[in-house]
Amino acid sequence: MSNKNAVVLGAGFAGLLTAGVLAKLYQQVTVVDWDPAPGQYRRGVPHGWHAHNLLPAGASVVEEIFPCLVDEMSADGAVLADVLSDYRFYAGGRELPRVPVGAHSIHATRPFYERHLRRRLVAHEGLRMVLGADVAGLIGDDRRITGVRILPQEPRGNEEILNADLVVDAMGRGSRTPVWLEQLGYERPAEQRVHVDVAYASRVVRLPPQHDRALLIGGDVKANGRGLLLLAVEDGQHVLTVTGVGPAARPPTDEVGFAAFVAAAAPDDVASALKAADTLSDIVAYRFPSTRWRRYDQLSSFPDGLVVVGDALCSLSPVNAQGLTVAALEARALRDTLSASRRDVAANYFARATQILAAPWGMVGEPGQPTNLTQKMQGAMMSRLMAAAATDRTVAAQLIRVLALIDPPSKLLRPAVLGRALFRAA
């Protein structure tokens, strides 16, 4: 595989970061997106209005790809927060101790992240943005992908062919790569799904002056099945997102119903502050029926010259706020794969991506009740860890470090952590 041309399909968070990687490895990088004017909330990103959290591991990758960008975002208003001490985090209705972890998340609105990534990306020589174009399909044969076909939206013009040594699908959950592969004679990937049926409702607010400091709340505050996330973002605003699982707990989008839902989900002092808040946007709803992992790594054959990243590969439940960070880790995995060798890129990349996805996918759980002894033991252990975290600073810090993808889940099995959990829960 040469290093002349790369094409990235999709100019969202995953696509922009991946293009940043490729801009240092290829002479020409073309980013294609259907949106003719990115930069605001986009119809193609229906979850874009809701709370977003770039975890420390993701922030670290952003710094590797675009040096000093975290400082630039912070100077422009993004909020940096220690992943535990700056939060009021609840598990099963109990607040965790606010222990400094020494690792910071970055909070901003989705357009803010993408605007800053795009500004740094377009400064690269050899970078081309093709906006307002639909992707019609892949070009290739039974061995490799050699390009893509695109079609301008306005004015409706002739189909254009983009030749490429590497094509990256970053088109999100709506990715058509499985269909395109089938058209080229390959198998469609198997899909793993977990039914979660999470519904969201969000709006942007400005809290009273006494709450100018970041007010960060996560988790199930009152153990009533209703979640709330209130994140400080740029321009002194907060994104308020409420969640519910199942039909009976779906947040309403009318003013009266939404206010009642917030009051039932929030701590009393926060509910009072939100009553006095200025509303800066309408209420926007979003449903997330299931997580999905397309197992390209398990296919018996896969063409050279193509990889898949972000939600197009695996879409995780937004409840855990890991999607942006996993996309960043996958971008780094692609960089490391290409830097090591240009042979068997797809197979080597998907192997790395599978290692990245194993931990967050395992946090989703399986549908239904535990069906074997291993699942029952894992569930019982996690219940004890969550209970102990409410009163034990060591357990709380380690639990959050795992949830934030700083440490692997195996860290929870250390005697210093698991022993404390078992002792306190006994």
PLY file of the C-alpha trace (Angstrom):
ply
format ascii 1.0
element vertex 426
property float x
property float y
property float z
element edge 425
property int vertex1
property int vertex2
end_header
0.00 0.00 0.00
1.42 3.37 -1.00
1.15 6.57 0.99
-0.27 8.85 -1.70
-4.04 9.18 -1.24
-6.39 8.52 1.65
-10.13 9.22 1.79
-12.14 9.60 5.00
-15.92 9.23 4.74
-17.52 11.38 7.42
-16.46 14.67 9.03
-17.70 14.01 12.54
-15.49 13.58 15.59
-14.14 10.15 14.55
-13.57 11.20 10.96
-11.78 14.43 11.80
-9.44 12.78 14.28
-8.69 9.95 11.86
-8.00 12.45 9.09
-5.58 14.19 11.46
-3.67 10.91 11.76
-3.66 10.28 8.02
-2.58 13.83 7.16
0.83 12.98 8.61
1.09 9.68 6.73
-0.37 10.40 3.26
0.39 13.04 0.66
-3.29 13.79 0.00
-6.20 13.27 2.41
-9.76 13.95 1.27
-12.59 14.16 3.82
-16.08 13.68 2.40
-19.27 14.64 4.24
-22.90 15.03 3.23
-23.29 18.22 5.30
-22.60 21.30 3.14
-22.01 23.59 6.13
-20.69 21.76 9.20
-20.08 23.62 12.41
-23.47 23.69 14.10
-25.79 21.00 15.40
-26.27 18.63 12.48
-29.22 16.57 11.32
-26.86 13.68 10.61
-25.77 13.63 14.26
-29.12 13.33 16.11
-27.35 12.77 19.43
-25.30 15.94 18.97
-27.51 18.07 21.22
-26.92 15.87 24.24
-24.16 15.97 26.85
-20.71 14.94 25.57
-17.69 14.07 27.64
-14.18 13.55 26.23
-12.55 11.32 28.85
-8.87 11.67 29.85
-7.71 8.83 27.59
-9.39 10.51 24.64
-7.99 13.92 25.54
-4.51 12.41 25.58
-4.94 11.09 22.04
-6.27 14.44 20.82
-3.08 16.03 22.15
-0.95 13.46 20.30
-2.71 14.12 16.99
-3.14 17.88 17.39
-0.55 19.14 19.90
-1.76 21.82 22.34
-5.35 21.55 21.14
-6.64 20.78 24.63
-5.14 24.04 25.90
-6.65 25.88 22.94
-10.11 24.45 23.65
-9.77 25.27 27.34
-8.75 28.84 26.53
-11.79 29.09 24.27
-14.16 28.00 27.03
-14.16 24.20 27.22
-14.35 22.96 30.82
-11.71 20.65 32.26
-12.88 18.52 35.18
-11.25 15.88 37.36
-13.17 12.69 36.64
-14.26 12.26 40.25
-13.46 15.20 42.51
-15.18 17.70 40.19
-18.29 15.53 39.86
-21.21 14.63 41.99
-21.39 11.04 40.84
-24.14 8.71 42.01
-24.33 4.93 41.89
-27.56 3.25 42.94
-28.77 6.42 44.60
-25.63 6.93 46.70
-23.08 9.66 46.08
-19.46 8.62 45.65
-16.75 10.41 47.65
-15.18 13.21 45.62
-11.62 11.93 45.47
-9.03 13.65 43.23
-8.02 11.21 40.50
-5.59 13.54 38.73
-7.06 12.96 35.29
-9.35 15.43 33.55
-12.24 15.15 31.13
-13.04 17.89 28.63
-16.62 19.15 28.41
-17.99 21.11 25.47
-20.85 20.96 23.03
-20.49 18.65 20.05
-20.16 21.52 17.52
-17.40 23.05 19.69
-15.28 19.86 19.56
-15.73 19.45 15.83
-15.09 23.12 15.05
-11.73 23.04 16.81
-10.68 19.73 15.26
-11.63 20.96 11.79
-9.71 24.22 12.17
-6.51 22.35 13.02
-7.09 19.72 10.36
-7.52 22.08 7.40
-4.16 23.69 8.22
-2.46 20.52 6.93
-1.02 20.77 3.44
-2.66 18.25 1.13
-5.94 18.23 3.05
-9.12 18.56 0.99
-12.67 18.87 2.36
-15.50 17.78 0.05
-18.73 18.92 1.67
-22.32 18.49 0.55
-21.63 15.21 -1.22
-23.20 11.77 -0.89
-21.09 8.62 -0.98
-22.49 6.36 -3.70
-20.28 3.35 -3.07
-16.87 1.76 -2.92
-14.69 0.93 -5.90
-12.73 -2.29 -5.79
-12.46 -5.96 -6.63
-12.03 -9.27 -4.83
-8.70 -8.13 -3.36
-8.75 -4.47 -2.45
-10.67 -1.21 -2.34
-9.23 1.37 -4.71
-11.52 4.35 -4.16
-15.03 5.67 -3.68
-17.79 7.14 -5.83
-19.31 10.41 -4.63
-22.19 12.53 -5.91
-22.50 16.29 -5.26
-25.86 17.30 -3.79
-26.15 20.88 -5.07
-26.05 21.47 -7.89
-26.74 17.85 -8.74
-23.71 17.00 -10.84
-21.91 14.05 -12.29
-20.55 11.28 -10.17
-16.92 11.78 -9.15
-14.42 9.03 -8.49
-11.87 9.49 -5.72
-8.98 7.07 -6.09
-7.46 6.04 -2.78
-4.79 3.83 -1.31
-6.86 3.78 1.90
-10.56 4.45 2.52
-11.78 5.00 6.09
-15.47 4.65 6.88
-16.35 7.09 9.68
-20.02 7.46 8.70
-21.51 6.46 12.05
-24.33 4.04 12.77
-25.75 4.62 9.29
-22.62 3.20 7.63
-23.35 1.34 4.39
-20.08 -0.57 4.29
-21.79 -3.94 5.01
-24.01 -3.45 1.93
-21.13 -2.25 -0.23
-18.99 -5.23 0.77
-21.82 -7.58 -0.19
-22.10 -5.88 -3.57
-18.40 -6.55 -4.14
-18.77 -10.24 -3.29
-17.70 -10.19 0.36
-19.68 -11.37 3.37
-21.49 -8.90 5.57
-20.06 -8.79 9.09
-21.94 -10.41 11.93
-23.44 -7.90 14.36
-23.44 -8.15 18.13
-26.28 -6.20 19.73
-27.38 -5.46 23.26
-30.88 -4.08 23.72
-30.67 -1.07 26.05
-33.70 1.07 25.05
-32.32 4.32 26.47
-34.15 7.56 25.75
-32.75 11.07 26.18
-34.06 14.59 26.40
-31.70 17.56 26.55
-31.54 21.32 26.52
-28.92 24.01 27.05
-29.36 26.20 30.14
-27.63 29.00 31.99
-27.68 28.55 35.76
-27.94 31.34 38.35
-24.66 33.17 39.12
-23.87 31.13 42.23
-23.53 28.09 40.00
-20.98 29.54 37.59
-18.52 26.87 38.76
-18.95 23.57 36.95
-21.86 21.64 38.39
-21.34 18.09 37.22
-23.75 15.32 38.06
-23.89 11.80 36.72
-25.54 8.51 37.46
-28.83 7.43 38.98
-29.29 10.06 41.67
-32.42 8.75 43.38
-32.33 5.10 42.34
-35.60 5.56 40.46
-34.41 4.59 36.99
-34.07 8.20 35.86
-30.61 9.50 35.11
-29.38 13.07 34.88
-26.22 14.60 33.51
-25.51 18.30 33.92
-22.24 19.35 32.31
-20.66 22.78 32.28
-19.59 23.69 28.73
-18.29 26.74 26.87
-19.74 30.25 27.21
-20.90 29.70 30.79
-23.59 27.27 29.67
-24.63 23.84 30.92
-26.01 20.96 28.91
-28.80 19.26 30.83
-29.52 15.70 29.71
-32.02 13.39 31.38
-32.31 9.70 30.56
-34.70 6.85 31.11
-34.64 3.15 30.28
-37.70 1.50 28.80
-41.05 2.89 27.61
-42.28 3.80 31.09
-39.25 6.01 31.83
-38.84 7.91 28.57
-38.30 11.62 29.26
-41.09 13.85 27.92
-40.32 16.80 25.66
-43.13 19.16 26.72
-42.16 21.86 29.20
-44.33 20.65 32.08
-43.45 16.99 31.67
-39.74 17.70 31.23
-39.65 19.86 34.39
-41.38 17.12 36.37
-38.94 14.52 35.07
-35.95 16.70 36.03
-37.38 17.25 39.52
-37.73 13.48 39.95
-34.17 12.81 38.75
-32.12 15.64 40.30
-30.93 16.25 43.86
-33.19 18.81 45.54
-30.67 21.66 45.41
-29.99 21.08 41.71
-33.69 20.85 40.93
-34.15 24.25 42.59
-31.28 25.76 40.61
-32.67 24.41 37.36
-36.05 25.98 38.08
-34.30 29.38 38.15
-32.12 28.68 35.11
-32.45 30.48 31.78
-33.37 28.09 28.97
-31.20 28.61 25.90
-32.58 25.93 23.60
-35.61 23.80 22.91
-35.91 20.33 24.40
-34.44 17.76 22.01
-35.19 14.02 22.26
-33.15 11.01 21.14
-33.67 7.26 21.45
-30.89 4.70 21.51
-32.44 1.23 21.14
-29.34 -0.96 21.15
-25.59 -1.04 21.12
-24.06 -2.59 18.00
-20.65 -4.03 17.16
-20.02 -5.00 13.55
-17.48 -7.81 13.79
-15.27 -7.08 10.80
-12.48 -8.75 12.75
-14.27 -12.11 12.41
-14.72 -12.10 8.63
-12.84 -14.81 6.73
-11.88 -12.30 4.05
-11.77 -8.52 3.95
-10.41 -6.24 1.22
-7.17 -4.36 1.55
-7.46 -0.59 1.47
-10.48 -0.23 3.78
-10.96 0.22 7.53
-13.93 1.24 9.68
-13.83 3.49 12.76
-16.12 5.08 15.36
-19.82 4.27 15.49
-19.60 2.70 12.05
-17.61 -0.06 13.74
-19.12 -0.11 17.23
-21.73 2.17 18.77
-21.73 2.08 22.56
-24.45 3.21 24.93
-24.17 6.99 25.42
-24.96 6.47 29.11
-21.30 5.63 29.76
-20.02 8.65 27.75
-17.24 6.59 26.15
-17.96 7.07 22.44
-15.70 10.08 21.76
-12.84 8.50 23.68
-13.13 5.13 21.94
-13.11 6.92 18.56
-9.90 8.68 19.58
-8.28 5.42 20.70
-9.21 3.82 17.38
-7.62 6.72 15.49
-4.39 6.13 17.41
-4.67 2.39 16.72
-4.86 3.12 13.00
-1.82 5.39 13.26
0.15 2.68 15.05
-0.95 0.06 12.52
0.10 2.14 9.52
3.37 3.18 11.17
4.29 -0.46 11.83
3.52 -1.82 8.36
1.45 -1.11 5.25
0.73 -4.83 4.79
-2.46 -6.44 6.13
-3.58 -3.06 7.43
-7.24 -3.99 7.89
-6.56 -7.22 9.80
-3.96 -5.61 12.05
-6.11 -2.55 12.70
-9.24 -4.55 13.53
-7.20 -6.68 15.93
-6.09 -3.53 17.76
-9.60 -2.09 17.69
-11.01 -5.29 19.18
-8.67 -4.93 22.15
-9.83 -1.33 22.62
-13.52 -2.25 22.44
-13.41 -5.25 24.76
-13.54 -3.22 27.97
-16.30 -0.70 27.13
-18.37 -3.38 25.41
-18.10 -5.54 28.52
-19.53 -2.68 30.59
-22.73 -2.73 28.53
-23.75 -6.14 29.82
-25.85 -8.75 28.07
-29.60 -8.64 27.54
-31.81 -10.41 30.04
-30.80 -12.03 33.29
-27.42 -13.70 33.86
-27.58 -17.17 32.36
-24.47 -18.81 33.73
-22.36 -18.87 36.85
-19.68 -16.58 35.39
-22.17 -13.83 34.56
-23.80 -14.16 37.98
-20.43 -13.86 39.70
-19.46 -10.84 37.59
-22.77 -9.16 38.39
-22.44 -9.86 42.11
-18.85 -8.56 42.15
-19.81 -5.33 40.37
-22.72 -4.81 42.77
-20.35 -5.08 45.72
-17.84 -2.75 44.12
-20.54 -0.15 43.46
-21.84 -0.41 47.01
-18.36 -0.13 48.49
-17.49 2.84 46.27
-20.12 4.93 48.05
-18.08 4.86 51.26
-14.55 3.81 50.28
-12.33 6.39 48.57
-9.92 3.80 47.17
-12.67 1.71 45.60
-14.44 4.82 44.27
-11.30 6.16 42.60
-10.44 2.83 40.99
-14.01 2.25 39.81
-14.12 5.65 38.11
-10.68 5.13 36.55
-12.02 1.95 34.91
-15.30 3.54 33.79
-13.32 6.46 32.35
-11.12 4.03 30.36
-7.97 5.17 32.17
-7.33 1.69 33.63
-8.36 -1.78 32.41
-11.13 -3.66 34.30
-8.50 -6.03 35.72
-7.47 -3.23 38.10
-10.73 -3.81 39.98
-9.54 -7.33 40.81
-6.48 -6.16 42.71
-6.59 -7.32 46.35
-6.31 -3.70 47.51
-9.59 -2.93 45.72
-11.60 -6.16 45.62
-10.67 -7.04 49.19
-11.92 -3.69 50.46
-15.14 -4.11 48.49
-15.80 -7.57 49.88
-14.98 -6.47 53.43
-17.23 -3.42 53.34
-20.09 -5.30 51.69
-19.89 -8.30 54.03
0 1
1 2
2 3
3 4
4 5
5 6
6 7
7 8
8 9
9 10
10 11
11 12
12 13
13 14
14 15
15 16
16 17
17 18
18 19
19 20
20 21
21 22
22 23
23 24
24 25
25 26
26 27
27 28
28 29
29 30
30 31
31 32
32 33
33 34
34 35
35 36
36 37
37 38
38 39
39 40
40 41
41 42
42 43
43 44
44 45
45 46
46 47
47 48
48 49
49 50
50 51
51 52
52 53
53 54
54 55
55 56
56 57
57 58
58 59
59 60
60 61
61 62
62 63
63 64
64 65
65 66
66 67
67 68
68 69
69 70
70 71
71 72
72 73
73 74
74 75
75 76
76 77
77 78
78 79
79 80
80 81
81 82
82 83
83 84
84 85
85 86
86 87
87 88
88 89
89 90
90 91
91 92
92 93
93 94
94 95
95 96
96 97
97 98
98 99
99 100
100 101
101 102
102 103
103 104
104 105
105 106
106 107
107 108
108 109
109 110
110 111
111 112
112 113
113 114
114 115
115 116
116 117
117 118
118 119
119 120
120 121
121 122
122 123
123 124
124 125
125 126
126 127
127 128
128 129
129 130
130 131
131 132
132 133
133 134
134 135
135 136
136 137
137 138
138 139
139 140
140 141
141 142
142 143
143 144
144 145
145 146
146 147
147 148
148 149
149 150
150 151
151 152
152 153
153 154
154 155
155 156
156 157
157 158
158 159
159 160
160 161
161 162
162 163
163 164
164 165
165 166
166 167
167 168
168 169
169 170
170 171
171 172
172 173
173 174
174 175
175 176
176 177
177 178
178 179
179 180
180 181
181 182
182 183
183 184
184 185
185 186
186 187
187 188
188 189
189 190
190 191
191 192
192 193
193 194
194 195
195 196
196 197
197 198
198 199
199 200
200 201
201 202
202 203
203 204
204 205
205 206
206 207
207 208
208 209
209 210
210 211
211 212
212 213
213 214
214 215
215 216
216 217
217 218
218 219
219 220
220 221
221 222
222 223
223 224
224 225
225 226
226 227
227 228
228 229
229 230
230 231
231 232
232 233
233 234
234 235
235 236
236 237
237 238
238 239
239 240
240 241
241 242
242 243
243 244
244 245
245 246
246 247
247 248
248 249
249 250
250 251
251 252
252 253
253 254
254 255
255 256
256 257
257 258
258 259
259 260
260 261
261 262
262 263
263 264
264 265
265 266
266 267
267 268
268 269
269 270
270 271
271 272
272 273
273 274
274 275
275 276
276 277
277 278
278 279
279 280
280 281
281 282
282 283
283 284
284 285
285 286
286 287
287 288
288 289
289 290
290 291
291 292
292 293
293 294
294 295
295 296
296 297
297 298
298 299
299 300
300 301
301 302
302 303
303 304
304 305
305 306
306 307
307 308
308 309
309 310
310 311
311 312
312 313
313 314
314 315
315 316
316 317
317 318
318 319
319 320
320 321
321 322
322 323
323 324
324 325
325 326
326 327
327 328
328 329
329 330
330 331
331 332
332 333
333 334
334 335
335 336
336 337
337 338
338 339
339 340
340 341
341 342
342 343
343 344
344 345
345 346
346 347
347 348
348 349
349 350
350 351
351 352
352 353
353 354
354 355
355 356
356 357
357 358
358 359
359 360
360 361
361 362
362 363
363 364
364 365
365 366
366 367
367 368
368 369
369 370
370 371
371 372
372 373
373 374
374 375
375 376
376 377
377 378
378 379
379 380
380 381
381 382
382 383
383 384
384 385
385 386
386 387
387 388
388 389
389 390
390 391
391 392
392 393
393 394
394 395
395 396
396 397
397 398
398 399
399 400
400 401
401 402
402 403
403 404
404 405
405 406
406 407
407 408
408 409
409 410
410 411
411 412
412 413
413 414
414 415
415 416
416 417
417 418
418 419
419 420
420 421
421 422
422 423
423 424
424 425
